[in-house]
Amino acid sequence: MKNTLSNKESENYQRYALGLNDRIIVKDIEYRFVHSDEGGHVFYRVSHPDVYERISHGILAKYREDGLFKYTPDYHAPSKARNRDTIRQEDFIDLSEKNRERIFWCKEFCDSFLLMEKAGGASRSDESMREAIRTINAKVIEIETKKQKGENGRCGTELTTKRPPSPTQLRKWLKKYEATDRDPIVLKFNYGKCGNRTPRLEPEIVELIDKFAAEHSSRTKAGQELLHGELIAELEVINAERKSREESELPEPSVRALQRAIDKLDPYLDYVGRNGEAAAKKKFYPVQGGVRARLPFERIEMDEWLVSLQTLLVKAGMWKKLTKEQKKKAKRVRVWVSAAIDAATRCIIALRILRTAPDHESALATLQMAVSNKRAIAEAAGCKSSWDMEGTPRLVCVDTGASWYSDQFRMACSDLGIEVMYAPAGMPQFRARIERVFGTIHSQLIARFDGRTFANILAKGDYDAAAHAIMNVEELERLMIRYIVDVYHNTGHSGLGDETPANAWKRLRNDWGVRPGPDADEIRHVFGTPMERLIQNEGIHCLGNWYRSPATHAMRRSMGSKQKQVMVRIDQLNVGEISVRFNRVWVTVPCAREGLDGVSAHEWFEMNRDLRRKHRADAQAVRPIVNAAVRDFRAFREKAVKDAGLEMPVYTYKQLMRLESWFKRAGEQTRAAESDPADFLGDAEVPEDFAATAAHPGEADPNCGQPETRVENADDGFMDEED
C-alpha cells in the first residue's frame, strides 16, 4: 500500500500503538504487525506471510474513520488462543445477570489478593490467605452495602451478601484467572450519595469569602487571620447599608470558612502569586504523589461532580443582579458533571452534563465519549482547537460509587479490554488528577463567565432573557467544553512542568502511539441500547424499520420451527444498522430503508412526526418523500447541532421502549415487499411535548435513573409512568 501522505501531514492524524499479537484487518484483509516508525506501520498478510506492506499513520487513521480498519488487541496471544479453543466460548452478554454478578464478585477477591501479594502483604499459605480473605471480604461488604442501599441507608434494612471463599477455593480461582491473563469470564459459575448539598452560607457571604481568599494569592503574603479581619471590617459596612434598607444583617463567617476557600485555590497559582513564577517552578516541577502514567491512555481517571447553579452565579458575581424569582429558581438547579482525564497528558477526554443523579447509563455514556472521536462536539461548541484525544485505555481508575461499580460498566470495560481499578476509600491520590481538574474548572471557568457571557446579556436590560441563558444547562455544557478545549488544554500545567496538555498529547502520541478506540460496530456492540426481537421473514423490525441481510435469513432458517427472540443492540445516534447476537457472535445488520446511515433515533422520530402532519390528508405518501426528507435531515444536521446543542438527545431504555410502542400502535408494520409508507405513525396521536421531554428526560420522568422495567405496550403518553 502506497503512503500518499507526507510525514508532516500525517502528524495531524492519530498514531496507533500496535502489538505483535494484535489482530489487524484492513479492507477485509488480515495482517500481522511487524514494526512501526515515524512514518507509519509495516505489516505482513496472514494469507501470504512473505508479502509485506507499509501503511502511513495518516492513511491508517483514515481507514479507521471509514470503518475499513478493524483491530482486536492481543487476539493472537497464546492465552487468548487457548480461551477461544477451550474456556471462553461465550461473552458476558450471554450469561445470566446472577452469573455476571458472581463473576465480578470473584474478580474482586482475585484482584485484591494479587495486589496484596505483590505488595508483600499476603502469601498463598492457608493462614495468610484466611487473613487476606477477611480483609478483602470487609471491603466487598462495604462496597456492596453502598451499592444496594447507599451510604446512608436506614438502620435495620436487609442486605444481600455472599459467603467468602475458602483459601482452597480462592487458589482455584487464581489459577484459572492467571492462566488466562486475568480474563474474568473464566470465573463464571456453571450451575445493580446522598446528603444535603445546598450551600449553607448566604450567597453574599460566599462572594465576600471568595474575594478575600483570592487576596491570599498576592505578593503581600497576607495570612488568613489578617484577611479574616479585613473581611469582618468590610462586612460591618455592608451590614450598616443593609440595616438602612431595613434588611436583615449577614452573619459573620468563621476563620475556618475562609480557610476552606483558601484551601480550594490552585496550589501552583497560589504559590506563583505569593512567591513568583521562578520559585513556583522550582517547587512544583517534580511530580509528587499519585500513581504515575507515562503513556497516553495508559491510565485514565473518571469521576462525578455535583454543581449548584447558585454557587456558579455567586462566584461569577451575578447573584446580586438577579430578581428574587430568578434567585428562587436558581437555588433549585443542580446538575452533575461526569468527566474523564488522561493521567499522562492531563487532557480531559470526556465531559458530560447530567440532569439527574449518575447511574450506570451515565457511566457508560462518559466511557463511550472517552474512547470516541470528539471533533464534532468541539466544533458544535465553537472551539477553535481540536478535541482529538481518543483511544482505548488500558486502565480506568474510579471510586466505588454505584454507577462505576455497576455490572454494566464493568462489562463494557471487559469487552473493550480495559482493566478497572477502584480507588480505596480515603486515598484520593489514586484519583488526584480528576479531583484537581474539577476544582480547576470550578474556579478558573467561573471567573470568565462575568465578562464573556453574563455581562453582555445583562447590559441589554433583558433580565428574563438573562435568566433563561444562565439557567440553560446546554449553554453551561457548551461553555465548559469550550473552556476545556480552548483554554485548559492550551494552558501550561504544573504537573507537566508547565507544558500544555495539548502539547503533551501530541508529543506522547507521536512518540508512543495510542491503542485504537472501538470502531462503529464495536461501539454499537458494547454501548448500544439492548432489546429482544423475533427474526421474521422480512427481517428484524425495530423503531419502525426493517433490518435484514443474508445473515438474518440464515439465522431464521437455522432456528426452524423453534423461533425465539434474539438479542439486538441499537446505537441511538445511528439507526442505519443494528447489532444482532446469534450463536454468541455479534452480527451487523443494515436497515432495509436507504439513507439512514448517521441518522439518530431522535431525528428519525422527529422526521416522521413532521411528515405525519404534512401528509395527514394523504395517508399513502410515497417512498420518494421519505427519502427526500432523510436527505434534508442529513444535510441540515451539522447546522442544527451547532445551533441547538452539542449532542442529539439520547433516550433511556424505558423511553426507547415506549417509542417502540408508538410504532406498533400505528399499525404500519408494512411487509418488506410492499411500498414503505412515509408516515408509519399513521393516525397515532403524538404528544406535542414528546421531543422536549425526550430531550430532557430528567425533567419529565421523575423515575429517570431508577431501576427500569421493560414496557412493551403503553396505552397512553410516551412519557407517562406505569400504574
Secondary structure, 3 states (H helix, E strand, C coil): CCCCCCHHHHCCCCCECCCCCCEEEECCEEEEEEEECCCEEEEEECCCCCCEEEEEHHHHHHHHHCCCEEEECCCCCHHHHHHHHHHCCCCHHHCCHHHHHHHHHHHHHHHHHHHHHHCCCCCCCHHHHHHHHHHHHHHHHHHHHHHHHCCCCCCCCCCCCCCCCCHHHHHHHHHHHHHCCCCHHHHCCCCCCCCCCCCCCCHHHHHHHHHHHHCCCCCCCCCHHHHHHHHHHHHHHHHHHHHHCCCCCCCCCCHHHHHHHHHCCCHHHHHHHHHCHHHHHHHHCCCCCCCCCCCCCCCEEEEEEEEEHHHHHHHCCCHHHCCHHHHHHHHHCEEEEEEEEECCCCCEEEEEEECCCCCHHHHHHHHHHHHCCCHHHHHHCCCCCCCCCCCCCCEEEECCCHHHHCHHHHHHHHHCCCEEEECCCCCHHHHHHHHHHHHHHHHHHHHHHHHHHHHHHHHCCCHHHHHHHHCCHHHHHHHHHHHHHHHHHHCCEHHHCCECHHHHHHHHHHHHCECCCCCHHHHHHHHCEEEEECCECCEEEECCEEECCHHHHHHHHHHCCCCCCEEEEEECCEEEEEEEEECCEEEEEEECCCCCCCCCHHHHHHHHHHHHHHCCCCCCCCHHHHHHHHHHHHHHHHHHHHHHCCCCCCCCHHHHHHHHHHHHHCCCCCCCCCCCCCCCCCCCCCCCCHHHHHHCHHHHCCCCCCCCCCCCCCCCCCCCCCC
